[in-house]
Amino acid sequence: MKRSTPLDTVATLVEARRAGDAATAFACYAPDAVVMLQPGESGDGEAAIRAFIAAVGALTLSFERHEVLEHGDTALHTSRYTLDLGEKGTISGRTADVLRRGPDGAWRIVIDNAFVG
């Protein structure tokens, strides 16, 4: 699992979700990370992260226009996403993640907000 840059971590997370690999997806997060479960409702810690991974893993998402701004051991990642709803069409939006580089050199998500707009 390559997570030597913030974008590596995001790519690993996206691929793990697509593959249904919850363990690898969970490893992309700091244990105390905060996730937006739905607009206006956040959760933190293992149970919230695992619930978020399970919910998002069932969705057909594509991402584009990744942008990363790094400052020391902190990074902000933003991207656009498209959610495929099948016959009902698609929904587009923006996501933002704050990542932190750990002592082991791996980047982990500490804030995941899929409902930026």
N, CA, C and O of each residue as an XYZ file, in Angstrom:
468
protein
N       0.854     -1.166      0.000
C       0.000      0.000      0.000
C       0.903      1.233      0.000
O       1.590      1.517      0.981
N       0.887      1.953     -1.113
C       1.729      3.129     -1.274
C       0.981      4.367     -0.795
O      -0.085      4.697     -1.315
N       1.547      5.050      0.201
C       0.929      6.281      0.704
C       2.007      7.315      1.003
O       1.956      7.999      2.025
N       2.991      7.424      0.098
C       4.111      8.334      0.336
C       3.809      9.775     -0.056
O       4.610     10.669      0.216
N       2.657     10.012     -0.697
C       2.203     11.368     -0.985
C       0.710     11.429     -0.640
O       0.055     10.391     -0.558
N       0.174     12.623     -0.439
C      -1.262     12.720     -0.178
C      -2.102     12.095     -1.298
O      -3.093     11.417     -1.028
N      -1.706     12.321     -2.547
C      -2.470     11.771     -3.661
C      -2.375     10.245     -3.716
O      -3.330      9.583     -4.121
N      -1.230      9.679     -3.311
C      -1.114      8.212     -3.196
C      -2.162      7.676     -2.226
O      -2.803      6.661     -2.496
N      -2.333      8.356     -1.105
C      -3.301      7.909     -0.102
C      -4.721      7.974     -0.659
O      -5.507      7.043     -0.481
N      -5.041      9.064     -1.325
C      -6.373      9.204     -1.914
C      -6.603      8.113     -2.963
O      -7.667      7.494     -2.987
N      -5.621      7.875     -3.823
C      -5.758      6.839     -4.854
C      -5.911      5.457     -4.221
O      -6.716      4.649     -4.685
N      -5.147      5.181     -3.168
C      -5.258      3.902     -2.469
C      -6.649      3.740     -1.878
O      -7.244      2.665     -1.965
N      -7.165      4.801     -1.279
C      -8.500      4.767     -0.685
C      -9.568      4.498     -1.748
O     -10.438      3.650     -1.551
N      -9.508      5.210     -2.864
C     -10.498      5.041     -3.924
C     -10.466      3.609     -4.462
O     -11.514      2.991     -4.651
N      -9.271      3.086     -4.707
C      -9.152      1.723     -5.230
C      -9.624      0.691     -4.202
O     -10.275     -0.290     -4.563
N      -9.302      0.904     -2.936
C      -9.742     -0.032     -1.887
C     -11.260     -0.049     -1.785
O     -11.859     -1.114     -1.631
N     -11.884      1.113     -1.868
C     -13.352      1.171     -1.842
C     -13.950      0.403     -3.013
O     -14.891     -0.372     -2.846
N     -13.395      0.627     -4.196
C     -13.899     -0.064     -5.392
C     -13.755     -1.575     -5.272
O     -14.608     -2.328     -5.742
N     -12.661     -2.017     -4.634
C     -12.386     -3.445     -4.503
C     -13.110     -4.068     -3.308
O     -13.070     -5.284     -3.121
N     -13.768     -3.238     -2.502
C     -14.431     -3.756     -1.310
C     -13.452     -4.141     -0.222
O     -13.765     -4.976      0.626
N     -12.265     -3.540     -0.232
C     -11.206     -3.840      0.735
C     -11.277     -2.833      1.886
O     -10.570     -1.826      1.892
N     -12.132     -3.123      2.845
C     -12.360     -2.202      3.962
C     -11.109     -2.012      4.818
O     -10.884     -0.917      5.334
N     -10.298     -3.044      4.980
C      -9.093     -2.934      5.819
C      -8.107     -1.932      5.221
O      -7.556     -1.096      5.937
N      -7.886     -2.015      3.917
C      -6.972     -1.071      3.271
C      -7.555      0.338      3.290
O      -6.835      1.308      3.524
N      -8.859      0.451      3.042
C      -9.501      1.770      3.095
C      -9.352      2.369      4.497
O      -9.010      3.544      4.631
N      -9.601      1.580      5.532
C      -9.499      2.078      6.909
C      -8.074      2.539      7.226
O      -7.886      3.521      7.944
N      -7.071      1.837      6.695
C      -5.676      2.195      6.953
C      -5.302      3.545      6.345
O      -4.273      4.115      6.708
N      -6.109      4.061      5.440
C      -5.852      5.376      4.841
C      -6.259      6.522      5.766
O      -5.961      7.682      5.480
N      -6.926      6.213      6.852
C      -7.402      7.215      7.805
C      -6.602      7.169      9.096
O      -6.142      6.105      9.510
N      -6.436      8.324      9.731
C      -5.928      8.355     11.098
C      -7.012      7.761     11.994
O      -8.197      7.933     11.709
N      -6.641      7.070     13.063
C      -7.642      6.418     13.910
C      -8.688      7.371     14.494
O      -9.804      6.951     14.800
N      -8.337      8.638     14.650
C      -9.256      9.619     15.230
C      -9.834     10.560     14.171
O     -10.315     11.644     14.503
N      -9.790     10.155     12.909
C     -10.262     11.013     11.816
C     -11.733     11.383     11.977
O     -12.512     10.665     12.604
N     -12.085     12.525     11.392
C     -13.466     13.002     11.349
C     -13.966     12.829      9.922
O     -13.283     13.206      8.970
N     -15.160     12.257      9.772
C     -15.776     12.077      8.457
C     -17.166     12.695      8.474
O     -17.876     12.644      9.478
N     -17.535     13.277      7.343
C     -18.906     13.787      7.190
C     -19.760     12.619      6.737
O     -19.593     12.127      5.620
N     -20.661     12.174      7.576
C     -21.513     11.033      7.275
C     -22.626     11.420      6.309
O     -23.050     10.624      5.472
N     -23.084     12.648      6.443
C     -24.048     13.258      5.533
C     -23.988     14.756      5.806
O     -23.430     15.163      6.825
N     -24.540     15.584      4.938
C     -24.449     17.026      5.187
C     -24.941     17.386      6.590
O     -26.056     17.048      6.988
N     -24.078     18.076      7.317
C     -24.433     18.518      8.663
C     -24.226     17.491      9.756
O     -24.475     17.789     10.925
N     -23.777     16.283      9.414
C     -23.577     15.242     10.432
C     -22.197     14.608     10.277
O     -21.914     13.929      9.289
N     -21.353     14.843     11.266
C     -20.016     14.260     11.236
C     -19.879     13.221     12.343
O     -20.674     13.164     13.281
N     -18.858     12.418     12.199
C     -18.531     11.429     13.217
C     -17.026     11.247     13.241
O     -16.348     11.533     12.254
N     -16.503     10.777     14.354
C     -15.065     10.551     14.424
C     -14.777      9.199     15.055
O     -15.615      8.610     15.737
N     -13.573      8.735     14.805
C     -13.135      7.471     15.369
C     -13.502      6.278     14.504
O     -14.122      6.412     13.449
N     -13.101      5.107     14.984
C     -13.195      3.888     14.189
C     -14.604      3.559     13.701
O     -14.785      3.247     12.524
N     -15.588      3.623     14.566
C     -16.947      3.239     14.157
C     -17.469      4.150     13.051
O     -18.061      3.672     12.083
N     -17.255      5.453     13.185
C     -17.728      6.395     12.162
C     -16.983      6.198     10.847
O     -17.589      6.234      9.777
N     -15.676      5.990     10.925
C     -14.880      5.786      9.712
C     -15.336      4.523      8.994
O     -15.526      4.531      7.778
N     -15.511      3.448      9.740
C     -15.941      2.178      9.118
C     -17.348      2.300      8.513
O     -17.605      1.749      7.443
N     -18.243      3.005      9.175
C     -19.591      3.203      8.634
C     -19.523      4.020      7.342
O     -20.226      3.719      6.378
N     -18.683      5.042      7.325
C     -18.519      5.871      6.133
C     -17.952      5.056      4.979
O     -18.431      5.158      3.849
N     -16.926      4.242      5.259
C     -16.317      3.400      4.224
C     -17.360      2.449      3.641
O     -17.431      2.269      2.426
N     -18.160      1.847      4.501
C     -19.190      0.907      4.033
C     -20.226      1.618      3.164
O     -20.629      1.092      2.126
N     -20.651      2.786      3.572
C     -21.673      3.525      2.829
C     -21.145      3.986      1.473
O     -21.831      3.853      0.460
N     -19.941      4.522      1.453
C     -19.377      5.044      0.212
C     -18.970      3.906     -0.722
O     -19.046      4.046     -1.943
N     -18.540      2.786     -0.152
C     -18.110      1.651     -0.961
C     -19.201      1.103     -1.855
O     -18.912      0.505     -2.892
N     -20.437      1.297     -1.473
C     -21.563      0.784     -2.259
C     -21.940      1.721     -3.411
O     -22.796      1.378     -4.227
N     -21.318      2.887     -3.487
C     -21.667      3.883     -4.500
C     -20.762      3.775     -5.719
O     -19.614      3.342     -5.613
N     -21.281      4.169     -6.870
C     -20.490      4.219     -8.096
C     -20.031      5.662     -8.285
O     -20.777      6.517     -8.764
N     -18.786      5.906     -7.895
C     -18.216      7.252     -7.920
C     -17.042      7.326     -8.875
O     -16.292      6.363     -9.034
N     -16.892      8.472     -9.504
C     -15.674      8.759    -10.260
C     -15.166     10.127     -9.803
O     -15.948     11.005     -9.438
N     -13.850     10.287     -9.830
C     -13.216     11.516     -9.347
C     -12.368     12.131    -10.442
O     -11.817     11.429    -11.291
N     -12.272     13.466    -10.411
C     -11.420     14.185    -11.357
C     -10.967     15.491    -10.737
O     -11.464     15.905     -9.690
N     -10.024     16.129    -11.395
C      -9.493     17.434    -10.989
C      -8.987     17.421     -9.549
O      -9.395     18.231     -8.716
N      -8.094     16.485     -9.285
C      -7.473     16.426     -7.955
C      -6.501     17.588     -7.800
O      -5.685     17.855     -8.683
N      -6.598     18.264     -6.682
C      -5.654     19.332     -6.348
C      -5.155     19.083     -4.935
O      -5.928     18.737     -4.042
N      -3.851     19.264     -4.743
C      -3.246     19.046     -3.427
C      -2.412     20.257     -3.071
O      -1.608     20.725     -3.877
N      -2.603     20.764     -1.869
C      -1.798     21.848     -1.324
C      -1.139     21.312     -0.064
O      -1.819     20.973      0.905
N       0.190     21.238     -0.077
C       0.938     20.715      1.072
C       1.625     21.843      1.820
O       2.071     22.833      1.240
N       1.693     21.656      3.117
C       2.475     22.545      3.979
C       3.051     21.681      5.096
O       2.337     21.289      6.020
N       4.326     21.392      5.006
C       4.961     20.527      5.995
C       4.325     19.145      5.993
O       4.288     18.468      4.966
N       3.827     18.734      7.152
C       3.225     17.413      7.294
C       1.702     17.440      7.194
O       1.032     16.498      7.618
N       1.156     18.522      6.632
C      -0.286     18.666      6.467
C      -0.588     18.955      4.999
O       0.164     19.659      4.325
N      -1.694     18.404      4.518
C      -2.068     18.637      3.120
C      -3.582     18.765      3.007
O      -4.333     18.165      3.776
N      -4.009     19.555      2.035
C      -5.418     19.687      1.691
C      -5.593     19.113      0.293
O      -4.920     19.534     -0.647
N      -6.493     18.157      0.161
C      -6.821     17.561     -1.139
C      -8.259     17.928     -1.477
O      -9.153     17.788     -0.642
N      -8.482     18.395     -2.694
C      -9.841     18.638     -3.177
C      -9.993     17.958     -4.537
O      -9.022     17.788     -5.274
N     -11.206     17.581     -4.847
C     -11.492     17.020     -6.161
C     -12.980     17.140     -6.446
O     -13.783     17.432     -5.559
N     -13.323     16.908     -7.693
C     -14.720     16.853     -8.112
C     -15.092     15.388     -8.232
O     -14.261     14.553     -8.590
N     -16.330     15.085     -7.935
C     -16.789     13.704     -8.092
C     -18.112     13.681     -8.845
O     -18.846     14.668     -8.893
N     -18.387     12.531     -9.425
C     -19.670     12.268    -10.057
C     -20.182     10.961     -9.486
O     -19.487      9.945     -9.505
N     -21.386     10.994     -8.986
C     -22.057      9.820     -8.445
C     -23.054      9.338     -9.483
O     -23.969     10.070     -9.858
N     -22.879      8.102     -9.950
C     -23.763      7.521    -10.962
C     -24.962      6.883    -10.273
O     -24.812      5.949     -9.485
N     -26.144      7.390    -10.574
C     -27.381      6.881     -9.981
C     -28.148      5.973    -10.942
O     -29.336      5.714    -10.750
N     -27.464      5.498    -11.966
C     -28.119      4.623    -12.937
C     -29.156      5.373    -13.748
O     -28.872      6.426    -14.319
N     -30.357      4.827    -13.794
C     -31.435      5.427    -14.584
C     -31.847      6.806    -14.076
O     -32.444      7.589    -14.815
N     -31.532      7.101    -12.826
C     -31.901      8.402    -12.251
C     -30.913      9.508    -12.609
O     -31.128     10.664    -12.246
N     -29.824      9.168    -13.321
C     -28.860     10.174    -13.732
C     -27.627     10.213    -12.857
O     -27.204      9.190    -12.319
N     -27.053     11.390    -12.716
C     -25.825     11.560    -11.939
C     -25.945     12.779    -11.029
O     -26.768     13.667    -11.246
N     -25.104     12.789    -10.015
C     -24.961     13.933     -9.114
C     -23.478     14.268     -9.080
O     -22.638     13.375     -8.967
N     -23.158     15.540     -9.176
C     -21.767     15.979     -9.097
C     -21.570     16.838     -7.866
O     -22.507     17.468     -7.376
N     -20.351     16.857     -7.375
C     -20.030     17.679     -6.212
C     -18.539     17.774     -6.013
O     -17.752     17.330     -6.849
N     -18.162     18.357     -4.900
C     -16.751     18.509     -4.535
C     -16.508     17.842     -3.194
O     -17.381     17.795     -2.327
N     -15.308     17.333     -3.054
C     -14.890     16.721     -1.808
C     -13.600     17.389     -1.343
O     -12.820     17.880     -2.159
N     -13.381     17.406     -0.047
C     -12.152     17.961      0.521
C     -11.671     17.043      1.631
O     -12.457     16.548      2.438
N     -10.367     16.828      1.653
C      -9.747     15.988      2.673
C      -8.528     16.704      3.234
O      -7.766     17.325      2.494
N      -8.353     16.614      4.531
C      -7.124     17.075      5.166
C      -6.347     15.829      5.538
O      -6.883     14.908      6.154
N      -5.071     15.807      5.156
C      -4.217     14.665      5.445
C      -3.040     15.098      6.295
O      -2.635     16.261      6.270
N      -2.496     14.162      7.043
C      -1.334     14.419      7.889
C      -0.315     13.300      7.643
O      -0.672     12.125      7.562
N       0.948     13.687      7.526
C       2.015     12.694      7.363
C       2.440     12.215      8.753
O       2.742     13.022      9.632
N       2.459     10.912      8.936
C       2.835     10.319     10.218
C       4.327     10.113     10.330
O       5.059     10.308      9.360
N       4.789      9.716     11.516
C       6.212      9.464     11.735
C       6.784      8.389     10.804
O       7.985      8.368     10.533
N       5.916      7.500     10.320
C       6.354      6.441      9.405
C       6.433      6.927      7.958
O       6.806      6.154      7.075
N       6.088      8.193      7.696
C       6.141      8.763      6.359
C       4.860      8.594      5.564
O       4.720      9.184      4.493
N       3.915      7.796      6.068
C       2.657      7.569      5.359
C       1.683      8.712      5.645
O       1.607      9.222      6.762
N       0.943      9.099      4.609
C      -0.087     10.123      4.744
C      -1.403      9.457      5.101
O      -1.762      8.431      4.523
N      -2.131     10.042      6.060
C      -3.434      9.527      6.468
C      -4.447     10.674      6.500
O      -4.112     11.815      6.820
N      -5.666     10.346      6.168
C      -6.726     11.333      6.174
C      -7.160     11.597      7.605
O      -7.424     10.662      8.360
N      -7.237     12.876      7.983
C      -7.711     13.247      9.321
C      -9.085     13.914      9.273
O      -9.815     13.908     10.264
N      -9.437     14.491      8.119
C     -10.769     15.058      7.899
C     -11.189     14.676      6.486
O     -10.445     14.890      5.530
N     -12.394     14.107      6.361
C     -12.926     13.717      5.053
C     -14.331     14.314      4.929
O     -15.264     13.896      5.615
N     -14.455     15.294      4.045
C     -15.751     15.950      3.843
C     -16.144     15.788      2.377
O     -15.631     16.481      1.498
N     -17.064     14.858      2.134
C     -17.534     14.590      0.775
C     -18.676     15.516      0.368
O     -19.218     15.388     -0.729
N     -19.036     16.433      1.234
C     -20.201     17.275      0.972
C     -19.836     18.757      0.934
O     -20.583     19.595      1.438
N     -18.684     19.081      0.334
C     -18.243     20.468      0.265
C     -19.153     21.279     -0.641
O     -19.412     22.452     -0.375
N     -19.625     20.676     -1.681
C     -20.540     21.395     -2.565
C     -20.439     20.978     -3.990
O     -21.155     21.506     -4.840
